[in-house]
Amino acid sequence: MKKVFIVRFLIITLFLSVLGCTTPYDYQSSSAYEDVIVIEATITNQNKTHEVKVTRAYKLDEKTPTFETNATVFVTDNMGNKYDFKQNAENYTSVAPFQAAPDRQYQLHVRTKDGRDYVSTTEKLPQQTDIESVEAKAKTKNNQLGIEITVNSTDPTNSSHYYRYEYEETYKVVAPKWYPQKAVSVFYAPGSNPPGKVVFEDRTTEARICYLSQNSNDLILTSTSDLSEDKVINFPVRFIASTDPIIRNRYSILVKQYVQNLAAHTFFATLKEISNIGSILSQTQPGFFYGNIQSVANPKEKVIGYFDVSSYSEKRIFFNFTDLLNGQPFPNYQYECPSPIPDISKGEYVFKYCFSQDPLLECQGDVILNLLASGIKVYYPTELPNNYILYPVECGDCTSFSSNIKPPFWID
C-alpha cells in the first residue's frame, strides 16, 4: 500500500538530497541522516475512519521509523468543519467516520509535541470513477507462466486521468498433512521410565483450512492524460507466477482504485522513480523533492509526505487454480512437507516410538515426546509399526501461520 511504500523509501529521498550529484560517495550512516518529519494521509469519499501517519525519517541502517507521539492532528474543510484525529499505537485515526465531498476543499493540520505546525495545501475530491471490471487470465510474462490480474475503468466526463491502485489479496490454505486427531505428549513424574506417553485427542478447532491476507506494497500508477478517451483498459495490477503457493487453492483479490489529481500523481510517480536504491548513483538524481505539506514557521524546512484526497472504487474477484491453469502442475505448499520413503524407519520425518537405552533398538520415544510438546512438530499416521511421522507444525496445523476464521466476504 502507499503508506508502507513511503515509509520504505523515504530515507532514499534524504540520501539523494545529500548526494546532489553523481560524484562517488563513501556512505556513512550518520553523515547522510537528517531528522525530517514524515506525514502521510489519504482521505476519500468512503464514509470510514481515516488515517494519518506521522513519523520521523530514519537511517539506512535502521529498520523502522520512529512514530511521532502526542501530535495534534485534524482536517478542516472550507465549510468550517473540523475532523479531529486521535493517537493510536502507530498512527492517528479520525475520532468519527467521515467522507470527502466533491464540493469542498480539505486541508491537513499537524502540530507536533514540540509546538511545530505543519499544514497542507487545500485539496479537492477528484471526479468519481468506478472500476468497471477486474479480470484474471493465464499469461506468460518474462518466460514465466502465471496469472495476470487487470483492471478496466472508464470516465465518460474525460476528467479523471490519474489513477493509483492498491490491492488486498486473500487465499485459502489447506494443510496437506492434517490429521483429525492431535498427538499430545503426557509426561510422567520425573525419573519415570518411560518418561511419558503419546495420547491422541480429537481436534476441536479447525486446523486444516485457513486463510491468509496481504496488502500490496508497490506504487501502481497509470495515466490516461495522453489518450483520446479517459479509459483504463486491461491495466495490469498483479502478476502471480504459476508456482506461487498463494494460488494453490482458492484465491481472491480486492482491487482498490484511487482517482488523483495531477499534483498527487506527479508526487507518487517521482517517488516510484527513485524507489529503487540502485538509482541513487544514477544520472536521474532529483535531490530532495517536496510534497504538498510544509512547515508554517519555516517554509524551507524539509517535509516528506503528501496529503491526498482521492475518489475511491473497489471490486473483488475469486478464482481457483484449475479455473485458469487447468492441467498445469499445482504449486508446492508454503512449507516443505515431502512424503517419507515408506521403507525407512527413521530420518528427518520418521521416528521410532519406543523407550530403551539399548542402542541397537534405536528408540526415539524421548525425541518424539519433546518434539510434540514443543509445538514445532505434528503427527501424521503411518502404516509402519511403532513409527511416527512428524512434520513441521505448519504442514499439519495451518493456524500456526494463518487464521482459521473464514473472512466474511469469502465465497467458496
Phi, psi and omega in degrees: 000166187297319183297316178298320182299316180295315180300322183294323190246005183298325182292335178297321178299315179296320180297320179295323181293332178283319181292300175073346179202187184259018176296133179305141187226126176273100189294133168228129189305312187292329183285336184262358189267135172231138180278093186245140178282145180235121182236124183230129180202140172225124171244148185227184176275014171279135175277095186205178173279116183268164190232142173231134177249131178232114182223179174247147176299153182228163186286159180298331181269009174255160188259330186223153177282165177265123180290131179276104184272164173058031174272156173259120186233132175201161177241140176239160172233172185282003175260008178088007180275148178232131182245105184278150178240147180245154182280136171242196184295321185225005182202182174241132180236151182297139181298322179230150176297148174204169179222147178286136180254148186291342185258019183231163176243138187239149181217136179264138179233134178224128172240121180282169183294340177267012173087013179272131182257137177229142182218146178266169168290163176282136184232145179247156178284124178290175178305135176283122178226124184270152171292129177279316182200154170237130185233148177235129182219148174292137182204146174260122184228124183053044178065018179240121176288140179189199180239125177256132180252124185237160182234147177232138182205147180221133172248103182295341179278352178057046183226000181278293170071319189241120189234138172235142183235144169229166174213156173235119182251142180228138182217153181276138176245128178239111183294121186286339182245033177288143177226137186295346176247145180255129177279126184236135178278131174241118183262141176273182179300149179306137180091354180289152177223110005287165183285346181176193179210167176255128176244156182246126181241138176296135177292136180252353177232154180295127178225359181266317183247125180224181182219141178233142177232147175209151182258156174294152178228022176245157171273117182247106188234148170208160181221143176249014187297336181260012179256157180287334178235148180275074183232129170263114187241118176049046180280125184284125177249345183200136171234129182239120179297148181296344180267359183283126183296345182292342177252017180298324180241242180257143187225145176223145176227133173255111179267130182246128181247129176243123173269124184244169172270175184299319182297316179295317179300318180296318179299309184288329175295321177293317178300317179295321183298323183262006186291333179282117184298339177294344181273358183300324181259021180273183181272005185249028182291119183269355189071195181289134177238140187262152171265218181249023179239135179218163176287138179289316184280329185223088182301342180273354179295139180285126178228129178258139174129179185206141172259108188253130173245113188229149170274148195233145173210152180215158176205141183243144173227160176234152167200157173260159179304316183288343178295325188241337183231039180300132182094346178273153178299137178292145175297153175293160174293162182300333182234155182285118181224061184288155177279128179295152175291126189301331189266010175260147184255355176202168180153206185292330184244332185259129184232144181272121184268092173199164182233112179196150176271356181288115182296337180290334180280340178053045181288144180229027181301317179298319180297317180299313181301315183291321180294318179292321181293330181289339182082006181267351179230153174232155181274143171222136189292153177220153177275353179287126181294139176062026178233142178245136170262122180241121180252162170307141186305328181297335182283334183242353181217098185291344179290351178291342179217003180210180186256137177270009178268119180291128178300146183298336181272355189290136177235122179274000000 
